[in-house]
Every structure is written in C-alpha cells, then in structure tokens.
Amino acid sequence: MKAVITVTGKDNVGIIAKVSSLCSKYEANILDISQTVLQDYFAMMMLVDVSELNVNFGDFSDAMSKLGSDNNLIINTMHEDIFNSMHRI
C-alpha cells in the first residue's frame, strides 16, 4: 500500500525534515520525493509505503494535516488507490 503526500506553502527551513520525521515516527517508508521552491513558495510530492504503519491510515493522514496546520503549510495525504482513481481518464 502506498500513499501520496503533497506539501505546499511558504518556504522555510526544515520542511522536509519535519515531514520525513513524522513519516519515520509512524513507520511510513519514503519511496520517492520531489520538491521545488518557486520564488518563496515550497512544493513537494512524496510517495510513501504505508503498509507497515503503526497507526491506522486515517490517524496518519490527520497527523500530517496537523503538522501542516502547525507550520502554516497545506499537507494532504491520499491513499494511492484514491489518487489513481481521481486521475484516471
């Protein structure tokens, strides 16, 4: 099972570290990551393996959203199946 995590917001130090630390805390393994900074704006997309999560997926997603709220970021966590269904032609 995989999930797609997107992070957007004003760029500041430590965004990747905070998100990856939370992934580690919940045993989500980062498979791929892409990030860029456009002027002062940060954008990142991560593909993570969530098959070994030590909490249910909803709690993991909520923790990511809270991390975003606490750091003035928008963090969305979507199960791969939902992501693929939304982007199927």
C-alpha positions in Angstrom: 0.0 0.0 0.0 1.3 3.4 -0.9 0.2 7.0 -0.3 0.9 10.3 -2.0 1.8 13.2 0.3 1.7 16.8 -1.1 3.1 19.7 0.8 2.7 23.4 -0.2 3.3 26.7 1.5 5.8 29.5 2.1 9.3 28.2 2.1 11.2 27.9 5.4 13.9 25.9 6.9 13.2 22.3 7.9 10.0 21.4 6.0 11.4 18.2 4.5 12.9 17.2 7.9 9.6 17.7 9.7 7.6 15.7 7.2 10.1 12.9 6.9 10.5 12.7 10.7 6.7 12.3 11.1 6.8 9.6 8.4 9.5 7.8 10.4 7.6 8.1 13.6 4.6 6.2 12.0 6.8 3.7 10.1 5.9 5.2 6.7 8.8 4.5 4.3 9.6 7.2 1.8 9.9 5.7 -1.7 10.3 8.8 -3.8 10.4 12.5 -3.2 10.3 15.6 -5.5 10.5 19.1 -4.2 11.0 22.6 -5.6 11.0 26.2 -4.5 9.3 28.7 -6.8 10.4 32.1 -5.6 9.2 32.0 -1.9 6.9 29.0 -2.3 7.7 25.4 -1.4 6.1 22.5 -3.2 6.8 18.8 -2.5 5.3 15.5 -3.5 6.2 12.2 -1.8 5.4 8.6 -2.5 5.4 6.6 0.7 4.9 2.9 1.6 2.2 2.8 4.3 1.9 -1.0 4.5 3.7 -1.0 7.9 2.1 1.9 9.6 1.9 1.6 13.3 -1.4 3.6 13.3 -4.4 3.4 11.0 -4.2 5.4 7.8 -6.7 8.0 8.9 -4.7 8.8 12.0 -1.5 9.1 9.9 -3.3 11.4 7.5 -4.7 13.5 10.4 -1.2 13.8 11.9 0.2 15.0 8.6 -2.6 17.6 8.3 -1.9 18.8 11.8 1.8 19.1 11.1 0.8 21.3 8.1 -1.5 23.5 10.2 1.1 23.9 12.9 3.7 25.1 10.3 1.5 27.2 8.0 1.6 24.5 5.3 -1.0 22.5 3.4 -0.3 18.8 3.7 -2.6 16.3 2.0 -2.2 12.6 2.4 -4.0 10.4 -0.1 -4.1 6.7 -0.5 -2.6 5.7 -3.8 -5.8 3.9 -4.9 -7.8 7.1 -4.4 -5.1 9.2 -6.1 -5.1 6.9 -9.1 -8.9 6.9 -9.3 -9.1 10.6 -9.3 -6.5 10.9 -12.1 -7.8 8.2 -14.4 -9.1 9.3 -17.7 
